[in-house]
Amino acid sequence: MHKYLLNGEGWRLGHSPDAEIFVGLVGAENWAIELNYQEFQDFCRISRQLVETMATMQAELSEGETLTCSAQTADISLEASGFSDNFTIHLQVLNDRRAEGIWTSRAIAELLQAVEQILP
């Protein structure tokens, strides 16, 4: 059970800082993945970086041009893909558990606001 569990249209984010192993939960409507401390830290940091990069790149793009930005640690990989103001984020857990999920563009803004609220 996560101490802090936030959700909205197309996203879920949980944080239980006192948990023994899995302190975080990320998910959407049809999937969820529990993350350990390092994975959750990486997810929070990298997701913010990707959104900032997508916004920064907007000035560099022609109308109708899409882009893909990715960031990876030893534990997770995130990839943002689409238009600078309308994109999806794909998550992969890279360690022994191997898991993945994707957030649609309609979920991104609220998900990132939730990350800021319960940032570890």
C-alpha positions, 0 to 999 in steps of 0.5 A: 500500500502506498502512503501517497497515491495520486492518480488522474486520467491515464496516470498513477503515481505512488510513493511510500518512503518507508517501504522496505523495497519498492518505494514508488509506483508508476502506472497508467489505466491498464498497467503499473510498476513498482519501483525501488528507491533508485529507480523512483529517484531516476524516474522523477529526475529524468522525467522532468529533464525530458519534459524540459528538453521537449519544451526547449526544442520547440523553438528549433522545430519546423511546424509539424516536425516531431522529435524523440528524446531519451534518457537512461540510467543503469536502472530505467530508460525514458523516451519522449516522442511526438510534438514538443507540446504533445508527446508520449513517454515510454518507460522501461525498467532495465534491471532483473524485473524488466517491465515497461509502460507508456503514458499518452500525451493527455496524462503527461502534464498531470503526471509531472505535476504529481512528481513535483508534489511527492518528489522523494 
